[in-house]
Amino acid sequence: MATKDEPQELTQSQLYKKQFFGSCSTFFSKKSKFVDYNVKDTTKILSNIANQPKFSQIRSRYKIKKFLSKFLLKSHINWILYAFVDKNILKIAVSNHIGQSELNMQKMTILKYCANSKDYNHIDKVSVFRDETFQADLSNISKNDNCKSNITFKEKSYAIFDDNITDINQKKIIARIKKYIKRQL
């Protein structure tokens, strides 16, 4: 029997497990042996693209969306297509009238949080509008022959289904459902 001072002889699989589960830096090293400084990782590539002047509008819109998502509900954020600041007005574009009415109710909350923000404290008015051209562009994309996303669902049952229920009250309910479906067709 080996004591602590005597070296133990390990099998190959035990050595492998020891190197794998131990904190041995020779098995997994965080630095690769070969580093090519000409190759950029994805973070560097995306940051280089985002720092170009033509993407400044995207950066500002992302910043505003991030600001709004801190205090608005997720359902309200989902209505927003994009937002931007024009002088002292925060303009928010929404997709339809429901989003417009929902965000019009939140104008005072948005102004309150803008006054407390260091980036948007100059804003004194919030404008919510519908972007009809954005929706038209989306509908044109979906009508494209390459995109087959125009799927409509129609009722196919025509109230033809079996009911093997023995309870009389439940049979009456099923009969009313069948009449309702036939009337809708």
Secondary structure, DSSP 8 states (H G I E B T S, - for coil): ---SSS-----HHHHHHHHHHS--TTTS-SS-S---TT---HHHHHHHHHTSGGGHHHHHHHHHHHHHTTTS-HHHHHHEEEEEEETTEEEEEESSHHHHHHHHTTHHHHHHHHHH-SSSTT--EEEEEE-HHHHHHHHHHHTSTT-----------TT--------HHHHHHHHHHHHHHHHH-
